[in-house]
């Protein structure tokens, strides 16, 4: 059955009404306190995530039959769209006071860890959250430039940790397994660096160890010697 000419108009009016209500809500947020603005802003970002998550047309997971060059073209197209939005709505520059070491697992979203989408964190992402010498250097430089908290993370259901715990997989990925084995040693090296140790001793730098619940991004404290 064909739709009447009035139906598209009704849909347009409904969309315009929704947008109008959203703009009113946003305007109202800016006249209340900062914490409310922060919470509402985080909720709006999460709404954006939820709106995008079900759209399979932009989901590479549902496009494994595409050749790599087509996936690259789609990635470039998505970047172009995102960059155009950012040009029209530039971000505020903020100097990070927090540095986080996080596994490269895509399920861990560093924005969702704190509900803060501002550029307020240095983030080091590696396989299994394992540091190398150059990353230790970068963290030391970050501390010299004003970072006061370093958050060292692991996460549940970590593929790198599963490799290290499985004798057969260790044979397939020996470098990855060896890296996970050395994670605690690397952390000890970082903490023993004179510039880092001095800041910790003076109470000017705090080191926190947490395990991220991959399902909900909750930060769960862990003991300092946990592997």
C-alpha positions in Angstrom: 0.0 0.0 0.0 1.5 3.4 -1.0 2.0 6.1 1.6 0.2 9.3 1.4 2.1 12.6 0.7 1.4 13.6 4.3 3.3 10.7 5.8 6.8 11.9 4.8 5.9 15.3 6.1 4.9 13.8 9.4 8.2 11.9 9.6 10.1 15.1 8.9 8.2 17.0 11.5 8.8 14.2 14.0 12.6 14.3 13.3 12.6 18.1 13.6 10.7 17.9 16.8 13.2 15.4 18.2 16.2 17.5 17.2 14.5 20.6 18.7 14.0 18.8 22.0 17.6 17.6 21.9 18.8 21.2 21.4 16.7 22.4 24.2 18.1 19.7 26.5 21.7 20.6 25.5 21.0 24.3 26.1 19.6 23.4 29.6 22.6 21.4 30.4 24.9 24.5 29.9 23.1 26.4 32.6 23.5 23.8 35.3 26.6 22.7 37.2 29.7 21.2 35.7 29.2 17.7 37.0 25.8 17.5 35.5 27.2 18.7 32.1 29.9 16.0 32.4 27.5 13.2 33.2 25.0 14.3 30.5 27.9 14.7 27.9 29.0 11.1 28.7 25.5 9.8 28.4 25.2 11.5 24.9 28.5 9.9 23.8 27.2 6.5 25.0 24.0 7.2 23.0 26.2 7.8 20.0 28.0 4.5 20.5 24.7 2.6 20.8 23.3 4.3 17.7 26.4 3.2 15.7 26.9 -0.3 17.1 24.0 -2.1 15.3 24.8 -0.6 11.9 26.4 -3.5 10.0 27.0 -1.5 6.9 29.9 0.2 8.6 31.0 -2.9 10.6 34.2 -4.6 9.2 33.4 -7.7 11.2 30.5 -8.4 8.8 32.6 -7.8 5.7 35.2 -10.5 5.8 34.5 -11.4 2.2 35.8 -7.9 1.1 39.4 -7.8 -0.2 41.8 -5.8 1.9 41.9 -2.8 -0.5 38.2 -2.4 -0.3 38.3 -2.4 3.5 41.1 0.2 3.4 38.9 2.4 1.1 36.0 2.1 3.5 38.3 3.0 6.4 39.5 6.1 4.5 35.9 7.1 3.8 34.9 6.8 7.5 38.0 8.8 8.5 37.0 11.5 6.0 33.6 11.8 7.5 34.9 11.9 11.0 37.6 14.5 10.1 35.0 16.8 8.5 33.0 16.7 11.7 36.1 17.5 13.8 37.0 20.4 11.5 33.6 22.0 12.1 33.7 21.2 15.9 37.3 21.4 17.0 38.3 19.9 20.3 39.7 21.7 23.4 43.4 20.9 23.9 44.1 19.6 27.4 47.5 18.6 29.0 47.2 15.0 30.3 47.8 14.4 34.0 47.2 10.6 33.6 49.0 8.0 31.5 47.4 4.6 30.9 49.0 1.4 29.7 46.3 -0.7 28.0 46.2 -3.8 25.9 45.5 -3.4 22.2 42.3 -5.4 22.5 39.6 -3.5 20.6 36.9 -4.4 23.2 38.7 -2.1 25.7 37.7 1.5 24.9 39.8 4.0 26.7 37.1 6.7 26.4 34.6 4.4 28.1 37.0 3.6 31.0 36.2 7.0 32.6 33.3 8.3 30.5 35.6 11.2 29.5 36.0 11.8 25.8 38.3 14.8 26.3 42.0 14.5 25.3 43.0 14.2 28.9 45.0 11.0 28.9 48.2 9.6 27.4 47.5 6.1 26.3 50.1 3.4 25.6 48.4 0.4 23.8 50.4 -2.8 23.4 49.8 -6.5 23.1 49.1 -7.8 26.6 49.9 -4.3 28.2 53.6 -5.2 28.0 56.1 -2.3 28.0 59.2 -2.1 25.9 62.2 0.2 26.5 60.9 2.9 24.2 57.5 2.9 25.9 59.2 3.2 29.3 61.1 6.2 27.9 57.8 7.7 26.7 56.2 7.3 30.2 59.2 8.8 31.9 59.0 11.8 29.4 55.3 12.1 30.1 56.0 12.3 33.9 58.6 14.9 33.2 56.0 16.9 31.3 53.4 16.8 34.2 51.8 13.3 34.4 51.0 12.5 38.1 49.2 9.2 37.8 50.2 6.1 35.7 47.6 3.4 35.5 49.0 0.0 34.5 46.2 -2.3 33.3 45.4 -5.8 32.3 42.0 -7.1 31.3 39.7 -10.1 31.5 39.6 -12.6 28.7 43.0 -11.4 27.3 44.2 -13.2 24.2 47.8 -12.6 25.0 47.5 -14.1 28.4 45.7 -17.1 26.9 48.6 -17.6 24.6 51.1 -17.5 27.4 49.1 -20.0 29.4 48.8 -22.6 26.6 51.8 -24.7 25.7 50.7 -25.3 22.2 49.9 -21.6 21.5 53.3 -20.6 23.0 54.9 -22.6 20.2 52.9 -20.6 17.6 53.5 -17.2 19.2 56.7 -17.4 21.1 57.5 -13.7 21.1 54.1 -12.8 22.5 54.3 -15.5 25.2 57.8 -14.3 26.2 56.5 -10.7 26.4 53.7 -11.6 28.7 56.1 -13.6 30.9 58.2 -10.4 31.2 55.4 -8.0 32.0 56.1 -7.8 35.7 59.9 -7.5 35.0 59.2 -4.5 32.7 57.0 -2.8 35.2 59.7 -3.2 37.9 62.2 -1.7 35.5 59.9 1.3 34.9 59.4 1.9 38.7 63.1 1.6 39.3 64.0 4.3 36.9 65.6 7.1 39.0 63.3 9.9 37.7 60.2 7.7 38.3 61.3 6.4 41.7 62.2 9.9 42.9 58.7 11.2 41.9 57.0 8.3 43.7 59.1 8.8 46.8 58.2 12.5 46.9 54.5 11.8 46.6 54.4 13.5 43.2 53.6 10.4 41.2 51.0 7.6 41.9 51.2 4.2 40.2 48.0 2.2 40.1 47.5 -1.4 39.0 44.0 -2.4 37.8 42.3 -5.2 35.9 39.7 -4.1 33.4 36.4 -6.0 33.2 36.2 -6.4 29.4 32.4 -6.6 29.5 31.7 -3.3 31.3 35.0 -1.4 31.4 35.1 -1.4 35.2 38.5 -0.9 36.8 39.2 -3.6 39.4 42.2 -3.1 41.7 44.9 -5.8 41.7 47.9 -6.5 43.9 51.2 -5.0 42.8 52.8 -8.4 42.3 49.9 -9.9 40.3 51.0 -11.3 37.0 
